[in-house]
Amino acid sequence: QLELVESGGGLVQAGDSLNLSCTASGRTFSSYAMGWFRQTPGKEREFVAGSGYSGAITYYADSVKGRFTISRDNAKNTVSLQMNSLKSEDTAVYYCAGGAIVGARTPQVYDFWGQGTQVTVSS
């Protein structure tokens, strides 16, 4: 029911900023909790940031607190991830996801996924 497409990834240097966007199809976008995950080769997909239905409730992995900000615009069916003070360890493929459970931090409870966008941070 929810199709997601990420964009905004690229190659940046440590300390730079990047903004990722995820565009969702359909008019039921506001009925889903949204999250951002990232994954590197050979590792499990890890939680980065999550948002409740309106965007008022947000939560983050400890590794990105104070640097990343998740936001959503339900009128435009988008969710964004503003990434500041990027580090080389932030390098990964970033995915947006939608699900029914606000506060979820595991990929197994999310039902819909985008194709991912590559973020590479050089030091």
Phi, psi and chi 1 to 4 in degrees:
 res  aa     phi    psi   chi1   chi2   chi3   chi4
   1 GLN       -  -16.0  -82.4 -171.3  -60.0      -
   2 LEU  -129.6  116.6 -167.7   65.7      -      -
   3 GLU  -104.3  130.8  -65.5 -175.5   -0.5      -
   4 LEU  -123.8  137.8  -54.4  171.1      -      -
   5 VAL  -133.9  119.5  179.4      -      -      -
   6 GLU   -90.4  155.0  -56.9   95.9  -26.1      -
   7 SER  -155.8  166.8   63.0      -      -      -
   8 GLY   105.3   -4.3      -      -      -      -
   9 GLY   -70.3  167.7      -      -      -      -
  10 GLY   170.9 -170.5      -      -      -      -
  11 LEU  -104.0  122.2  173.9   63.3      -      -
  12 VAL  -135.4  168.9  -62.3      -      -      -
  13 GLN   -97.6  156.0  -65.5 -170.2    5.4      -
  14 ALA   -53.8  135.8      -      -      -      -
  15 GLY    95.3  -15.8      -      -      -      -
  16 ASP   -78.7  174.7  -74.1   -8.5      -      -
  17 SER  -119.5  156.1  -63.6      -      -      -
  18 LEU  -151.7  144.9 -156.6   59.0      -      -
  19 ASN  -120.5  120.5 -175.2  -90.6      -      -
  20 LEU   -98.0  142.7  -54.7 -177.1      -      -
  21 SER  -125.3  148.5  -65.1      -      -      -
  22 CYS  -132.4  122.2  175.5      -      -      -
  23 THR  -106.5  129.5  -60.2      -      -      -
  24 ALA  -108.7  147.0      -      -      -      -
  25 SER   -92.5  157.1   64.3      -      -      -
  26 GLY    90.2  162.5      -      -      -      -
  27 ARG   -97.9    6.7   57.9  179.2  175.1   84.3
  28 THR   -99.3   13.6   60.7      -      -      -
  29 PHE   -53.9  -42.2  176.8   68.9      -      -
  30 SER   -69.1   -8.5   62.1      -      -      -
  31 SER   -87.9   -0.3  -62.2      -      -      -
  32 TYR  -115.8  138.2  -65.2   91.8      -      -
  33 ALA   -72.5  146.5      -      -      -      -
  34 MET  -123.5  151.2  -61.1  -64.0  -63.6      -
  35 GLY  -146.6  160.1      -      -      -      -
  36 TRP  -116.3  134.8  -75.2   94.6      -      -
  37 PHE  -127.2  164.2  -69.9   76.6      -      -
  38 ARG  -141.2  155.9   64.7 -171.6 -177.9 -172.3
  39 GLN  -150.1  137.2 -172.6  170.2   26.5      -
  40 THR  -114.5  157.8   55.6      -      -      -
  41 PRO   -55.5  131.6  -27.6   36.8      -      -
  42 GLY    82.3    0.8      -      -      -      -
  43 LYS  -120.8  160.1  -59.7 -166.8   68.6  175.7
  44 GLU   -71.0  150.5  -66.3  -70.0  -39.3      -
  45 ARG   -67.5  127.9 -170.6  166.6  -62.3 -173.5
  46 GLU  -116.5  147.2   67.6  171.1  -21.9      -
  47 PHE   -69.2  140.3  170.1   79.8      -      -
  48 VAL  -117.0  -54.5  176.0      -      -      -
  49 ALA  -156.1  151.9      -      -      -      -
  50 GLY  -137.7  159.4      -      -      -      -
  51 SER  -142.8  140.3  173.0      -      -      -
  52 GLY   -73.6 -174.5      -      -      -      -
  53 TYR   -62.1  -36.2  -51.8  113.4      -      -
  54 SER   -98.6  -14.3   71.1      -      -      -
  55 GLY    94.1   -6.3      -      -      -      -
  56 ALA   -68.4  -35.0      -      -      -      -
  57 ILE   -97.3  121.4  -60.9  173.5      -      -
  58 THR  -133.1  153.0   59.2      -      -      -
  59 TYR  -153.4  154.6   49.3  102.2      -      -
  60 TYR  -139.0  155.1  -59.1   87.9      -      -
  61 ALA   -68.4  148.0      -      -      -      -
  62 ASP   -58.0  -32.4  -70.8  -19.4      -      -
  63 SER   -68.3  -17.4   59.3      -      -      -
  64 VAL  -119.8   -1.6  -54.5      -      -      -
  65 LYS   -57.9  133.7  -75.7 -178.3  179.4  177.4
  66 GLY    85.9  -11.6      -      -      -      -
  67 ARG  -114.6  -36.9  -61.3 -170.4  -61.7  119.1
  68 PHE  -108.4  149.2  -68.7    7.3      -      -
  69 THR  -136.2  124.7  -57.8      -      -      -
  70 ILE   -97.1  140.7 -174.0  172.2      -      -
  71 SER  -148.4  159.8   60.6      -      -      -
  72 ARG  -140.5  151.2   66.2 -170.1  -65.0  166.5
  73 ASP  -126.6   98.3 -173.9  -21.1      -      -
  74 ASN   -68.9  -24.0  -72.0  -17.5      -      -
  75 ALA   -68.8  -27.8      -      -      -      -
  76 LYS  -106.1    0.0  -63.3 -178.6  178.2  179.5
  77 ASN    56.5   46.8  -82.2   18.9      -      -
  78 THR  -131.1  151.5   59.6      -      -      -
  79 VAL  -132.1  137.4   58.3      -      -      -
  80 SER  -122.3  158.3  -61.2      -      -      -
  81 LEU  -131.7  106.6 -175.1   68.2      -      -
  82 GLN   -85.4  122.2  178.0   63.6   45.9      -
  83 MET  -115.9  113.8  -49.9  164.2   70.0      -
  84 ASN  -114.3  161.8  -62.7  -32.9      -      -
  85 SER    48.8   49.9  -59.0      -      -      -
  86 LEU   -63.9  144.1  -77.0  163.1      -      -
  87 LYS  -119.1  160.2  -54.0  174.0 -179.3  179.1
  88 SER   -59.7  -32.3   59.9      -      -      -
  89 GLU   -72.1   -6.4   50.0  -97.6   47.0      -
  90 ASP   -81.5   -7.9  -65.3  -41.1      -      -
  91 THR   -60.4  125.0  -64.5      -      -      -
  92 ALA  -179.2  171.0      -      -      -      -
  93 VAL   -87.8  126.8  176.0      -      -      -
  94 TYR  -103.3  133.7  -76.8   71.7      -      -
  95 TYR  -122.2  141.3  -60.5   86.7      -      -
  96 CYS  -100.0  152.4   66.7      -      -      -
  97 ALA  -146.1  152.2      -      -      -      -
  98 GLY  -125.2  145.2      -      -      -      -
  99 GLY  -159.8 -175.1      -      -      -      -
 100 ALA   -99.3  -10.1      -      -      -      -
 101 ILE  -111.2  110.8  -54.8  174.3      -      -
 102 VAL   -70.4  132.3  177.9      -      -      -
 103 GLY    96.6   -4.4      -      -      -      -
 104 ALA   -67.0  137.6      -      -      -      -
 105 ARG  -121.6    3.1  -66.6  172.5  177.2  -98.4
 106 THR  -112.8  140.2   58.8      -      -      -
 107 PRO   -65.0  -23.4   22.0  -33.6      -      -
 108 GLN   -64.3  -24.5  -71.1   76.5   15.6      -
 109 VAL   -93.7   -1.2  -58.4      -      -      -
 110 TYR   -94.0  139.4  -74.7   84.5      -      -
 111 ASP   -99.2  -26.9  -60.2  -50.7      -      -
 112 PHE  -129.1  139.7  -53.0  100.4      -      -
 113 TRP  -136.0  146.8  -65.0   85.3      -      -
 114 GLY   -84.7 -179.0      -      -      -      -
 115 GLN   -84.4  -14.4   83.7  -70.5  -13.1      -
 116 GLY    95.7  152.8      -      -      -      -
 117 THR  -137.7  135.3 -175.0      -      -      -
 118 GLN   -80.7  130.7  176.9   71.0   48.7      -
 119 VAL  -119.2  122.6  172.4      -      -      -
 120 THR  -123.7  123.8  -58.0      -      -      -
 121 VAL  -115.8  117.8 -176.0      -      -      -
 122 SER   -97.3  146.6   63.5      -      -      -
 123 SER  -112.9      -   59.4      -      -      -
